[in-house]
Amino acid sequence: MDTYDADGITLERIEEHVWAIPQEGEMNAPARVLASEALLDEIADDMTLEQLKNSTHLPGVTKHAICMPDGHQGYGFPVGGVAGIDAENGCISPGAVGFDINCGVRMMKTNLTYGGVEGHEEELVESLFANIPSGLGGGGVVETNVDTVEGILERGMDWALKEGYAVEDDLAHCEDEGRRPDADPGVVSQKAKDRGKNQIGSLGSGNHFLEVQRVTDVFRADVADAYGLAEDQIVVLIHCGSRGLGHQVCTEYTREVEQAHSGLLDRLPDKELAAAPAGSQLAEEYYGAMCAAINYAWVNRQLIMHRTRQVFERVFDRSWEDMEMDLLYDVAHNIAKKEVHDVGGEDGEEERELYVHRKGATRAFPAGREEVPSAYRDVGQPVIIPGSMGAGSYVLRGGEASLETTFGSTAHGAGRTMSRTQAKNEFWGEDVQDDLQEQKVYVKAQSGATVAEEAPGVYKDVDEVVRVSEELGIGDTVARTFPVCNIKG
């Protein structure tokens, strides 16, 4: 198949798993979809391709806009979308970052084996659910005042370290050491801070979760050894973001950008792509507020990890240090970062500073890139790709082709194929829980509806997503995990 037609959009096959939407009309660059034919059929089933094409109308889009193998329809900009936008002559778009700023995942290792956890699953899932706040609204590990929130927004994981919720090793194994120095708490509204003060250390709702997993397969023994992973090992995966604070930041700046830069908005095919021109006051303010929300999300996941360590200590009657409950890595999914990339000028090589928008996409830098923590710089950045509750997850490392192909990015998960409303019509939460328990996966949630919305059947095949990533060289598979127990809001 050399072309693929989807509701008026024709994609041209460039090479295996690479499909192009050619530049035409008001597009500032072409677009590319990275997918097998099976995944492309699912990606084309909603408005993902139209949203991807629309994103190329943003000023300053460089090389090409990209849809990852897990792509699906989002708010204006597709989930699984990546765009490198010129940081001097382009723009920054809140909608191309997303409402849950720095929604991301972290994986914590242990020296426990699956055999050592068997028989404790129900106690563990009940204790985790009872001690880690989840669901809509307030409630967190720390409920505090706005002054403390401002400290978190400014200092990120350094705040958690000083307050005794983290150790130095946690910071050393987090993207950016858990702190964006460009954060500006002064441009985060009082309403956003008020929403954030009672949610620090909480999962929230939707697809956010905490999952105890066992390592079932190791594919690259040398890299797995560098990451501290081995078969049959127990690990913990935490997936959440910046909660109501991040949502408020995105909501407010999207509205402000729409009003202040209506001329640019009128030239875009979708108002949900509202963008502030690079160098404008709103662009600078949004970037500062977004970086602050990024810091908040890192602290949020850190406090959940802190509480998880305490739960394991009680259940297994050992200190977390004795169980070696150390952070493997923490990666952000919804983010725009200033990064320098080769954009291939007329002479074939040109480095430029870009706002790299990753919405539902994971940074995946290969070995040698200075942004990779020193512990992993020789092997490549860890990449964590969660699957569904019934399919397991993957640990990858940044692939050698990622910088050239995707601005150093890969997929962030399995990607939905079904809306939450449709999922609740198709699945019954209690039935899903029963089916999973037959596979020895124990699930605890605030409601059956939440379980139905997150049923394994609503997601793409994570094995296929990872296979495409591997074959394109943007993310190399290191290990596979499978759920033991899962809590969600």
Stockholm file with secondary structure:
# STOCKHOLM 1.0

chainA/1-489         MDTYDADGITLERIEEHVWAIPQEGEMNAPARVLASEALLDEIADDMTLEQLKNSTHLPGVTKHAICMPDGHQGYGFPVGGVAGIDAENGCISPGAVGFDINCGVRMMKTNLTYGGVEGHEEELVESLFANIPSGLGGGGVVETNVDTVEGILERGMDWALKEGYAVEDDLAHCEDEGRRPDADPGVVSQKAKDRGKNQIGSLGSGNHFLEVQRVTDVFRADVADAYGLAEDQIVVLIHCGSRGLGHQVCTEYTREVEQAHSGLLDRLPDKELAAAPAGSQLAEEYYGAMCAAINYAWVNRQLIMHRTRQVFERVFDRSWEDMEMDLLYDVAHNIAKKEVHDVGGEDGEEERELYVHRKGATRAFPAGREEVPSAYRDVGQPVIIPGSMGAGSYVLRGGEASLETTFGSTAHGAGRTMSRTQAKNEFWGEDVQDDLQEQKVYVKAQSGATVAEEAPGVYKDVDEVVRVSEELGIGDTVARTFPVCNIKG
#=GR chainA/1-489 SS CCEEEETTEEEEEEETTEEEECCCTTCSSCEEEECCHHHHHHHTTTTHHHHHHHHTTSTTBCSCEEEEEEEECCSSSCEEEEEEEETTTSEECGGGTCSSTTCEEEEEEEEEEHHHHTTCHHHHHHHHHHHSCCSSSCCCSBCCCHHHHHHHHHHTHHHHHHTTSCCHHHHHTBGGGGCCTTCCGGGSCHHHHHHHTTCBTCCCSTTCEEEEEEEEEESCHHHHHHHTCCTTEEEEEEEECCHHHHHHHHHHHHHHHHHHTHHHHHTSSCGGGCCEETTSHHHHHHHHHHHHHHHHHHHHHHHHHHHHHHHHHHHHTSCTTTTTCCEEEEEESSEEEEEEEECCCTTSCCEEEEEEEEESEEECCCTTCTTSCTTTTTTCCEEEECCCTTTCEEEEEECTTHHHHHSSEEECSSCBSSCHHHHHHHCCHHHHHHHHHHTTCEEEESCHHHHHHTCGGGBCCHHHHHHHHHHHTSEEEEEEEEEEEEEEC
#=GC SS_cons         CCEEEETTEEEEEEETTEEEECCCTTCSSCEEEECCHHHHHHHTTTTHHHHHHHHTTSTTBCSCEEEEEEEECCSSSCEEEEEEEETTTSEECGGGTCSSTTCEEEEEEEEEEHHHHTTCHHHHHHHHHHHSCCSSSCCCSBCCCHHHHHHHHHHTHHHHHHTTSCCHHHHHTBGGGGCCTTCCGGGSCHHHHHHHTTCBTCCCSTTCEEEEEEEEEESCHHHHHHHTCCTTEEEEEEEECCHHHHHHHHHHHHHHHHHHTHHHHHTSSCGGGCCEETTSHHHHHHHHHHHHHHHHHHHHHHHHHHHHHHHHHHHHTSCTTTTTCCEEEEEESSEEEEEEEECCCTTSCCEEEEEEEEESEEECCCTTCTTSCTTTTTTCCEEEECCCTTTCEEEEEECTTHHHHHSSEEECSSCBSSCHHHHHHHCCHHHHHHHHHHTTCEEEESCHHHHHHTCGGGBCCHHHHHHHHHHHTSEEEEEEEEEEEEEEC
//
